[in-house]
Amino acid sequence: MIKAEHVETRVSEDFLKQLAGYGLATAEILYRLPDHPRLLQSYIWQDYDIAPNFPTLLKFLNFWTQKLEGPLHSVRVGHSKLIKPAEIRTIDGEFRLN
């Protein structure tokens, strides 16, 4: 008699986000030091987000402006979809491997 075992598979939340259209967003945030406002500090933020509106990044920036002391100077954003449609072209031909 064979017992069927329950196999639990877990899918990464990040992977599910990618399937839903999220891509990896990276933002370089320049902000002024609270004690030395003439100096700029750089902070790199990275998370899965949806271009071009970037709701996750905007939520983080709202948190920054409300809770943190360093005033924002500028934000530079890069975005890349990691899961893309396959880039395959059909070719007439036959390949044989030994």
Backbone as XML, in Angstrom:
<?xml version="1.0"?>
<chain id="A" units="angstrom">
  <residue number="1" name="MET">
    <atom name="N" x="0.844" y="-1.176" z="0.000"/>
    <atom name="CA" x="0.000" y="0.000" z="0.000"/>
    <atom name="C" x="0.893" y="1.245" z="0.000"/>
  </residue>
  <residue number="2" name="ILE">
    <atom name="N" x="0.626" y="2.149" z="-0.886"/>
    <atom name="CA" x="1.408" y="3.377" z="-0.999"/>
    <atom name="C" x="0.634" y="4.512" z="-0.349"/>
  </residue>
  <residue number="3" name="LYS">
    <atom name="N" x="1.330" y="5.218" z="0.544"/>
    <atom name="CA" x="0.694" y="6.364" z="1.188"/>
    <atom name="C" x="1.008" y="7.622" z="0.385"/>
  </residue>
  <residue number="4" name="ALA">
    <atom name="N" x="-0.017" y="8.394" z="0.173"/>
    <atom name="CA" x="0.193" y="9.674" z="-0.501"/>
    <atom name="C" x="0.578" y="10.694" z="0.558"/>
  </residue>
  <residue number="5" name="GLU">
    <atom name="N" x="1.725" y="11.284" z="0.361"/>
    <atom name="CA" x="2.178" y="12.302" z="1.295"/>
    <atom name="C" x="1.806" y="13.672" z="0.763"/>
  </residue>
  <residue number="6" name="HIS">
    <atom name="N" x="1.439" y="14.528" z="1.676"/>
    <atom name="CA" x="1.126" y="15.906" z="1.299"/>
    <atom name="C" x="2.439" y="16.663" z="1.141"/>
  </residue>
  <residue number="7" name="VAL">
    <atom name="N" x="2.663" y="17.128" z="-0.062"/>
    <atom name="CA" x="3.874" y="17.891" z="-0.334"/>
    <atom name="C" x="3.475" y="19.358" z="-0.446"/>
  </residue>
  <residue number="8" name="GLU">
    <atom name="N" x="4.045" y="20.162" z="0.421"/>
    <atom name="CA" x="3.740" y="21.583" z="0.409"/>
    <atom name="C" x="4.795" y="22.319" z="-0.395"/>
  </residue>
  <residue number="9" name="THR">
    <atom name="N" x="4.356" y="23.024" z="-1.391"/>
    <atom name="CA" x="5.289" y="23.828" z="-2.173"/>
    <atom name="C" x="5.031" y="25.292" z="-1.857"/>
  </residue>
  <residue number="10" name="ARG">
    <atom name="N" x="6.092" y="26.020" z="-1.676"/>
    <atom name="CA" x="5.980" y="27.442" z="-1.386"/>
    <atom name="C" x="6.582" y="28.220" z="-2.537"/>
  </residue>
  <residue number="11" name="VAL">
    <atom name="N" x="5.872" y="29.234" z="-2.924"/>
    <atom name="CA" x="6.345" y="30.101" z="-3.995"/>
    <atom name="C" x="6.736" y="31.424" z="-3.370"/>
  </residue>
  <residue number="12" name="SER">
    <atom name="N" x="7.873" y="31.919" z="-3.754"/>
    <atom name="CA" x="8.376" y="33.184" z="-3.243"/>
    <atom name="C" x="7.394" y="34.312" z="-3.543"/>
  </residue>
  <residue number="13" name="GLU">
    <atom name="N" x="7.168" y="35.167" z="-2.564"/>
    <atom name="CA" x="6.310" y="36.333" z="-2.758"/>
    <atom name="C" x="6.885" y="37.256" z="-3.830"/>
  </residue>
  <residue number="14" name="ASP">
    <atom name="N" x="8.200" y="37.374" z="-3.852"/>
    <atom name="CA" x="8.851" y="38.208" z="-4.871"/>
    <atom name="C" x="8.616" y="37.646" z="-6.271"/>
  </residue>
  <residue number="15" name="PHE">
    <atom name="N" x="8.653" y="36.313" z="-6.408"/>
    <atom name="CA" x="8.410" y="35.683" z="-7.700"/>
    <atom name="C" x="6.970" y="35.942" z="-8.150"/>
  </residue>
  <residue number="16" name="LEU">
    <atom name="N" x="6.020" y="35.858" z="-7.215"/>
    <atom name="CA" x="4.630" y="36.139" z="-7.557"/>
    <atom name="C" x="4.452" y="37.592" z="-7.996"/>
  </residue>
  <residue number="17" name="LYS">
    <atom name="N" x="5.179" y="38.499" z="-7.362"/>
    <atom name="CA" x="5.127" y="39.907" z="-7.776"/>
    <atom name="C" x="5.643" y="40.059" z="-9.208"/>
  </residue>
  <residue number="18" name="GLN">
    <atom name="N" x="6.710" y="39.353" z="-9.533"/>
    <atom name="CA" x="7.272" y="39.441" z="-10.881"/>
    <atom name="C" x="6.277" y="38.927" z="-11.916"/>
  </residue>
  <residue number="19" name="LEU">
    <atom name="N" x="5.569" y="37.855" z="-11.572"/>
    <atom name="CA" x="4.560" y="37.329" z="-12.487"/>
    <atom name="C" x="3.399" y="38.310" z="-12.660"/>
  </residue>
  <residue number="20" name="ALA">
    <atom name="N" x="3.165" y="39.132" z="-11.632"/>
    <atom name="CA" x="2.075" y="40.118" z="-11.674"/>
    <atom name="C" x="2.493" y="41.410" z="-12.375"/>
  </residue>
  <residue number="21" name="GLY">
    <atom name="N" x="3.723" y="41.470" z="-12.882"/>
    <atom name="CA" x="4.150" y="42.638" z="-13.637"/>
    <atom name="C" x="5.129" y="43.543" z="-12.914"/>
  </residue>
  <residue number="22" name="TYR">
    <atom name="N" x="5.493" y="43.211" z="-11.704"/>
    <atom name="CA" x="6.472" y="44.011" z="-10.978"/>
    <atom name="C" x="7.853" y="43.764" z="-11.556"/>
  </residue>
  <residue number="23" name="GLY">
    <atom name="N" x="8.696" y="44.774" z="-11.489"/>
    <atom name="CA" x="10.090" y="44.650" z="-11.890"/>
    <atom name="C" x="10.966" y="45.162" z="-10.764"/>
  </residue>
  <residue number="24" name="LEU">
    <atom name="N" x="12.254" y="44.948" z="-10.883"/>
    <atom name="CA" x="13.182" y="45.390" z="-9.855"/>
    <atom name="C" x="13.485" y="46.872" z="-10.057"/>
  </residue>
  <residue number="25" name="ALA">
    <atom name="N" x="13.143" y="47.659" z="-9.056"/>
    <atom name="CA" x="13.390" y="49.101" z="-9.107"/>
    <atom name="C" x="14.540" y="49.429" z="-8.155"/>
  </residue>
  <residue number="26" name="THR">
    <atom name="N" x="15.446" y="50.254" z="-8.633"/>
    <atom name="CA" x="16.564" y="50.726" z="-7.828"/>
    <atom name="C" x="16.533" y="52.240" z="-7.855"/>
  </residue>
  <residue number="27" name="ALA">
    <atom name="N" x="16.610" y="52.854" z="-6.673"/>
    <atom name="CA" x="16.585" y="54.312" z="-6.594"/>
    <atom name="C" x="17.813" y="54.789" z="-5.830"/>
  </residue>
  <residue number="28" name="GLU">
    <atom name="N" x="18.490" y="55.777" z="-6.414"/>
    <atom name="CA" x="19.561" y="56.459" z="-5.701"/>
    <atom name="C" x="18.939" y="57.730" z="-5.129"/>
  </residue>
  <residue number="29" name="ILE">
    <atom name="N" x="18.904" y="57.808" z="-3.812"/>
    <atom name="CA" x="18.279" y="58.931" z="-3.124"/>
    <atom name="C" x="19.383" y="59.807" z="-2.547"/>
  </residue>
  <residue number="30" name="LEU">
    <atom name="N" x="19.403" y="61.060" z="-2.971"/>
    <atom name="CA" x="20.334" y="62.027" z="-2.392"/>
    <atom name="C" x="19.545" y="62.873" z="-1.396"/>
  </residue>
  <residue number="31" name="TYR">
    <atom name="N" x="20.091" y="62.998" z="-0.199"/>
    <atom name="CA" x="19.408" y="63.786" z="0.829"/>
    <atom name="C" x="20.434" y="64.633" z="1.575"/>
  </residue>
  <residue number="32" name="ARG">
    <atom name="N" x="19.933" y="65.668" z="2.198"/>
    <atom name="CA" x="20.792" y="66.581" z="2.958"/>
    <atom name="C" x="20.946" y="66.077" z="4.382"/>
  </residue>
  <residue number="33" name="LEU">
    <atom name="N" x="22.167" y="66.180" z="4.899"/>
    <atom name="CA" x="22.405" y="65.785" z="6.281"/>
    <atom name="C" x="21.725" y="66.803" z="7.207"/>
  </residue>
  <residue number="34" name="PRO">
    <atom name="N" x="20.993" y="66.333" z="8.217"/>
    <atom name="CA" x="20.273" y="67.252" z="9.097"/>
    <atom name="C" x="21.180" y="68.270" z="9.793"/>
  </residue>
  <residue number="35" name="ASP">
    <atom name="N" x="22.340" y="67.844" z="10.260"/>
    <atom name="CA" x="23.247" y="68.744" z="10.979"/>
    <atom name="C" x="24.125" y="69.574" z="10.056"/>
  </residue>
  <residue number="36" name="HIS">
    <atom name="N" x="24.253" y="69.134" z="8.811"/>
    <atom name="CA" x="25.097" y="69.836" z="7.830"/>
    <atom name="C" x="24.336" y="69.890" z="6.500"/>
  </residue>
  <residue number="37" name="PRO">
    <atom name="N" x="23.352" y="70.770" z="6.367"/>
    <atom name="CA" x="22.479" y="70.770" z="5.189"/>
    <atom name="C" x="23.171" y="71.062" z="3.858"/>
  </residue>
  <residue number="38" name="ARG">
    <atom name="N" x="24.397" y="71.558" z="3.894"/>
    <atom name="CA" x="25.121" y="71.792" z="2.642"/>
    <atom name="C" x="25.745" y="70.511" z="2.096"/>
  </residue>
  <residue number="39" name="LEU">
    <atom name="N" x="25.781" y="69.446" z="2.914"/>
    <atom name="CA" x="26.351" y="68.163" z="2.486"/>
    <atom name="C" x="25.247" y="67.213" z="2.055"/>
  </residue>
  <residue number="40" name="LEU">
    <atom name="N" x="25.526" y="66.458" z="0.993"/>
    <atom name="CA" x="24.575" y="65.457" z="0.504"/>
    <atom name="C" x="25.081" y="64.060" z="0.834"/>
  </residue>
  <residue number="41" name="GLN">
    <atom name="N" x="24.156" y="63.203" z="1.163"/>
    <atom name="CA" x="24.443" y="61.791" z="1.447"/>
    <atom name="C" x="23.650" y="60.966" z="0.438"/>
  </residue>
  <residue number="42" name="SER">
    <atom name="N" x="24.186" y="59.830" z="0.042"/>
    <atom name="CA" x="23.516" y="58.960" z="-0.914"/>
    <atom name="C" x="22.966" y="57.728" z="-0.198"/>
  </residue>
  <residue number="43" name="TYR">
    <atom name="N" x="21.759" y="57.318" z="-0.590"/>
    <atom name="CA" x="21.135" y="56.109" z="-0.056"/>
    <atom name="C" x="20.596" y="55.325" z="-1.252"/>
  </residue>
  <residue number="44" name="ILE">
    <atom name="N" x="20.871" y="54.028" z="-1.304"/>
    <atom name="CA" x="20.381" y="53.180" z="-2.385"/>
    <atom name="C" x="19.220" y="52.344" z="-1.859"/>
  </residue>
  <residue number="45" name="TRP">
    <atom name="N" x="18.088" y="52.446" z="-2.542"/>
    <atom name="CA" x="16.870" y="51.701" z="-2.191"/>
    <atom name="C" x="16.568" y="50.742" z="-3.333"/>
  </residue>
  <residue number="46" name="GLN">
    <atom name="N" x="16.130" y="49.515" z="-2.995"/>
    <atom name="CA" x="15.814" y="48.539" z="-4.028"/>
    <atom name="C" x="14.645" y="47.681" z="-3.568"/>
  </residue>
  <residue number="47" name="ASP">
    <atom name="N" x="13.663" y="47.510" z="-4.449"/>
    <atom name="CA" x="12.498" y="46.677" z="-4.142"/>
    <atom name="C" x="11.781" y="46.379" z="-5.457"/>
  </residue>
  <residue number="48" name="TYR">
    <atom name="N" x="10.803" y="45.493" z="-5.414"/>
    <atom name="CA" x="9.994" y="45.218" z="-6.588"/>
    <atom name="C" x="8.902" y="46.267" z="-6.671"/>
  </residue>
  <residue number="49" name="ASP">
    <atom name="N" x="8.712" y="46.837" z="-7.863"/>
    <atom name="CA" x="7.761" y="47.922" z="-8.036"/>
    <atom name="C" x="7.246" y="47.916" z="-9.466"/>
  </residue>
  <residue number="50" name="ILE">
    <atom name="N" x="6.228" y="48.711" z="-9.729"/>
    <atom name="CA" x="5.617" y="48.776" z="-11.057"/>
    <atom name="C" x="5.910" y="50.131" z="-11.681"/>
  </residue>
  <residue number="51" name="ALA">
    <atom name="N" x="6.573" y="50.110" z="-12.843"/>
    <atom name="CA" x="6.846" y="51.348" z="-13.573"/>
    <atom name="C" x="5.607" y="51.700" z="-14.395"/>
  </residue>
  <residue number="52" name="PRO">
    <atom name="N" x="5.320" y="52.919" z="-14.682"/>
    <atom name="CA" x="6.078" y="54.125" z="-14.386"/>
    <atom name="C" x="5.616" y="54.848" z="-13.122"/>
  </residue>
  <residue number="53" name="ASN">
    <atom name="N" x="4.598" y="54.315" z="-12.441"/>
    <atom name="CA" x="4.046" y="55.029" z="-11.272"/>
    <atom name="C" x="4.814" y="54.787" z="-9.979"/>
  </residue>
  <residue number="54" name="PHE">
    <atom name="N" x="5.483" y="53.656" z="-9.847"/>
    <atom name="CA" x="6.310" y="53.303" z="-8.695"/>
    <atom name="C" x="5.598" y="53.499" z="-7.347"/>
  </residue>
  <residue number="55" name="PRO">
    <atom name="N" x="4.480" y="52.802" z="-7.120"/>
    <atom name="CA" x="3.747" y="52.991" z="-5.857"/>
    <atom name="C" x="4.547" y="52.578" z="-4.617"/>
  </residue>
  <residue number="56" name="THR">
    <atom name="N" x="5.366" y="51.549" z="-4.714"/>
    <atom name="CA" x="6.161" y="51.105" z="-3.563"/>
    <atom name="C" x="7.216" y="52.147" z="-3.215"/>
  </residue>
  <residue number="57" name="LEU">
    <atom name="N" x="7.896" y="52.683" z="-4.219"/>
    <atom name="CA" x="8.891" y="53.721" z="-3.987"/>
    <atom name="C" x="8.237" y="54.975" z="-3.414"/>
  </residue>
  <residue number="58" name="LEU">
    <atom name="N" x="7.093" y="55.372" z="-3.956"/>
    <atom name="CA" x="6.405" y="56.562" z="-3.446"/>
    <atom name="C" x="5.986" y="56.385" z="-1.990"/>
  </residue>
  <residue number="59" name="LYS">
    <atom name="N" x="5.557" y="55.189" z="-1.651"/>
    <atom name="CA" x="5.209" y="54.906" z="-0.247"/>
    <atom name="C" x="6.443" y="55.082" z="0.644"/>
  </residue>
  <residue number="60" name="PHE">
    <atom name="N" x="7.589" y="54.577" z="0.185"/>
    <atom name="CA" x="8.822" y="54.720" z="0.956"/>
    <atom name="C" x="9.226" y="56.188" z="1.069"/>
  </residue>
  <residue number="61" name="LEU">
    <atom name="N" x="9.133" y="56.940" z="-0.024"/>
    <atom name="CA" x="9.511" y="58.354" z="0.004"/>
    <atom name="C" x="8.574" y="59.168" z="0.900"/>
  </residue>
  <residue number="62" name="ASN">
    <atom name="N" x="7.293" y="58.814" z="0.920"/>
    <atom name="CA" x="6.366" y="59.470" z="1.850"/>
    <atom name="C" x="6.753" y="59.187" z="3.290"/>
  </residue>
  <residue number="63" name="PHE">
    <atom name="N" x="7.115" y="57.932" z="3.581"/>
    <atom name="CA" x="7.599" y="57.587" z="4.915"/>
    <atom name="C" x="8.834" y="58.425" z="5.255"/>
  </residue>
  <residue number="64" name="TRP">
    <atom name="N" x="9.754" y="58.527" z="4.293"/>
    <atom name="CA" x="10.994" y="59.282" z="4.508"/>
    <atom name="C" x="10.682" y="60.726" z="4.896"/>
  </residue>
  <residue number="65" name="THR">
    <atom name="N" x="9.833" y="61.377" z="4.105"/>
    <atom name="CA" x="9.566" y="62.798" z="4.348"/>
    <atom name="C" x="8.806" y="63.028" z="5.655"/>
  </residue>
  <residue number="66" name="GLN">
    <atom name="N" x="8.011" y="62.051" z="6.083"/>
    <atom name="CA" x="7.235" y="62.218" z="7.313"/>
    <atom name="C" x="8.008" y="61.828" z="8.565"/>
  </residue>
  <residue number="67" name="LYS">
    <atom name="N" x="8.883" y="60.824" z="8.472"/>
    <atom name="CA" x="9.498" y="60.261" z="9.685"/>
    <atom name="C" x="10.993" y="60.526" z="9.832"/>
  </residue>
  <residue number="68" name="LEU">
    <atom name="N" x="11.699" y="60.800" z="8.743"/>
    <atom name="CA" x="13.146" y="60.964" z="8.824"/>
    <atom name="C" x="13.533" y="62.440" z="8.711"/>
  </residue>
  <residue number="69" name="GLU">
    <atom name="N" x="14.681" y="62.769" z="9.267"/>
    <atom name="CA" x="15.090" y="64.170" z="9.340"/>
    <atom name="C" x="15.814" y="64.670" z="8.097"/>
  </residue>
  <residue number="70" name="GLY">
    <atom name="N" x="16.453" y="63.844" z="7.337"/>
    <atom name="CA" x="17.237" y="64.298" z="6.186"/>
    <atom name="C" x="16.350" y="64.689" z="5.018"/>
  </residue>
  <residue number="71" name="PRO">
    <atom name="N" x="16.261" y="65.984" z="4.697"/>
    <atom name="CA" x="15.426" y="66.407" z="3.569"/>
    <atom name="C" x="15.937" y="65.845" z="2.235"/>
  </residue>
  <residue number="72" name="LEU">
    <atom name="N" x="15.010" y="65.418" z="1.399"/>
    <atom name="CA" x="15.371" y="64.853" z="0.100"/>
    <atom name="C" x="15.892" y="65.938" z="-0.830"/>
  </residue>
  <residue number="73" name="HIS">
    <atom name="N" x="16.940" y="65.593" z="-1.566"/>
    <atom name="CA" x="17.479" y="66.491" z="-2.585"/>
    <atom name="C" x="17.028" y="66.028" z="-3.970"/>
  </residue>
  <residue number="74" name="SER">
    <atom name="N" x="17.242" y="64.736" z="-4.277"/>
    <atom name="CA" x="16.848" y="64.203" z="-5.573"/>
    <atom name="C" x="16.745" y="62.685" z="-5.499"/>
  </residue>
  <residue number="75" name="VAL">
    <atom name="N" x="16.021" y="62.119" z="-6.456"/>
    <atom name="CA" x="15.845" y="60.666" z="-6.548"/>
    <atom name="C" x="16.026" y="60.274" z="-8.008"/>
  </residue>
  <residue number="76" name="ARG">
    <atom name="N" x="16.909" y="59.316" z="-8.252"/>
    <atom name="CA" x="17.148" y="58.787" z="-9.601"/>
    <atom name="C" x="16.736" y="57.318" z="-9.596"/>
  </residue>
  <residue number="77" name="VAL">
    <atom name="N" x="15.889" y="56.926" z="-10.556"/>
    <atom name="CA" x="15.284" y="55.593" z="-10.536"/>
    <atom name="C" x="15.667" y="54.804" z="-11.779"/>
  </residue>
  <residue number="78" name="GLY">
    <atom name="N" x="15.986" y="53.532" z="-11.569"/>
    <atom name="CA" x="16.185" y="52.570" z="-12.650"/>
    <atom name="C" x="15.213" y="51.428" z="-12.440"/>
  </residue>
  <residue number="79" name="HIS">
    <atom name="N" x="14.745" y="50.810" z="-13.523"/>
    <atom name="CA" x="13.751" y="49.738" z="-13.395"/>
    <atom name="C" x="14.002" y="48.688" z="-14.459"/>
  </residue>
  <residue number="80" name="SER">
    <atom name="N" x="13.851" y="47.435" z="-14.081"/>
    <atom name="CA" x="14.022" y="46.349" z="-15.038"/>
    <atom name="C" x="13.046" y="45.227" z="-14.724"/>
  </residue>
  <residue number="81" name="LYS">
    <atom name="N" x="12.298" y="44.813" z="-15.741"/>
    <atom name="CA" x="11.452" y="43.634" z="-15.573"/>
    <atom name="C" x="12.362" y="42.419" z="-15.669"/>
  </residue>
  <residue number="82" name="LEU">
    <atom name="N" x="12.293" y="41.563" z="-14.676"/>
    <atom name="CA" x="13.172" y="40.399" z="-14.663"/>
    <atom name="C" x="12.563" y="39.218" z="-15.404"/>
  </residue>
  <residue number="83" name="ILE">
    <atom name="N" x="11.244" y="39.130" z="-15.375"/>
    <atom name="CA" x="10.569" y="38.070" z="-16.118"/>
    <atom name="C" x="9.939" y="38.730" z="-17.330"/>
  </residue>
  <residue number="84" name="LYS">
    <atom name="N" x="10.400" y="38.315" z="-18.507"/>
    <atom name="CA" x="9.950" y="38.917" z="-19.758"/>
    <atom name="C" x="9.430" y="37.812" z="-20.673"/>
  </residue>
  <residue number="85" name="PRO">
    <atom name="N" x="8.630" y="38.192" z="-21.649"/>
    <atom name="CA" x="8.248" y="37.178" z="-22.636"/>
    <atom name="C" x="9.499" y="36.598" z="-23.298"/>
  </residue>
  <residue number="86" name="ALA">
    <atom name="N" x="9.427" y="35.362" z="-23.652"/>
    <atom name="CA" x="10.573" y="34.713" z="-24.281"/>
    <atom name="C" x="10.936" y="35.416" z="-25.583"/>
  </residue>
  <residue number="87" name="GLU">
    <atom name="N" x="12.213" y="35.577" z="-25.773"/>
    <atom name="CA" x="12.700" y="36.202" z="-26.995"/>
    <atom name="C" x="13.208" y="35.104" z="-27.925"/>
  </residue>
  <residue number="88" name="ILE">
    <atom name="N" x="12.260" y="34.378" z="-28.501"/>
    <atom name="CA" x="12.587" y="33.241" z="-29.348"/>
    <atom name="C" x="11.998" y="33.477" z="-30.733"/>
  </residue>
  <residue number="89" name="ARG">
    <atom name="N" x="12.819" y="33.236" z="-31.749"/>
    <atom name="CA" x="12.350" y="33.306" z="-33.124"/>
    <atom name="C" x="12.401" y="31.907" z="-33.710"/>
  </residue>
  <residue number="90" name="THR">
    <atom name="N" x="11.426" y="31.580" z="-34.519"/>
    <atom name="CA" x="11.468" y="30.272" z="-35.186"/>
    <atom name="C" x="12.404" y="30.351" z="-36.387"/>
  </residue>
  <residue number="91" name="ILE">
    <atom name="N" x="13.111" y="29.298" z="-36.615"/>
    <atom name="CA" x="14.062" y="29.221" z="-37.723"/>
    <atom name="C" x="13.803" y="27.934" z="-38.470"/>
  </residue>
  <residue number="92" name="ASP">
    <atom name="N" x="13.830" y="28.029" z="-39.785"/>
    <atom name="CA" x="13.699" y="26.816" z="-40.576"/>
    <atom name="C" x="15.040" y="26.091" z="-40.548"/>
  </residue>
  <residue number="93" name="GLY">
    <atom name="N" x="15.036" y="24.912" z="-40.039"/>
    <atom name="CA" x="16.269" y="24.147" z="-39.995"/>
    <atom name="C" x="16.161" y="22.985" z="-39.033"/>
  </residue>
  <residue number="94" name="GLU">
    <atom name="N" x="17.164" y="22.170" z="-39.051"/>
    <atom name="CA" x="17.180" y="21.008" z="-38.187"/>
    <atom name="C" x="18.574" y="20.889" z="-37.578"/>
  </residue>
  <residue number="95" name="PHE">
    <atom name="N" x="18.614" y="20.642" z="-36.304"/>
    <atom name="CA" x="19.881" y="20.477" z="-35.606"/>
    <atom name="C" x="19.931" y="19.059" z="-35.059"/>
  </residue>
  <residue number="96" name="ARG">
    <atom name="N" x="21.024" y="18.403" z="-35.308"/>
    <atom name="CA" x="21.175" y="17.021" z="-34.793"/>
    <atom name="C" x="22.354" y="16.991" z="-33.850"/>
  </residue>
  <residue number="97" name="LEU">
    <atom name="N" x="22.127" y="16.377" z="-32.727"/>
    <atom name="CA" x="23.183" y="16.178" z="-31.750"/>
    <atom name="C" x="23.476" y="14.689" z="-31.650"/>
  </residue>
  <residue number="98" name="ASN">
    <atom name="N" x="24.741" y="14.329" z="-31.560"/>
    <atom name="CA" x="25.104" y="12.921" z="-31.460"/>
    <atom name="C" x="24.745" y="12.362" z="-30.115"/>
  </residue>
</chain>
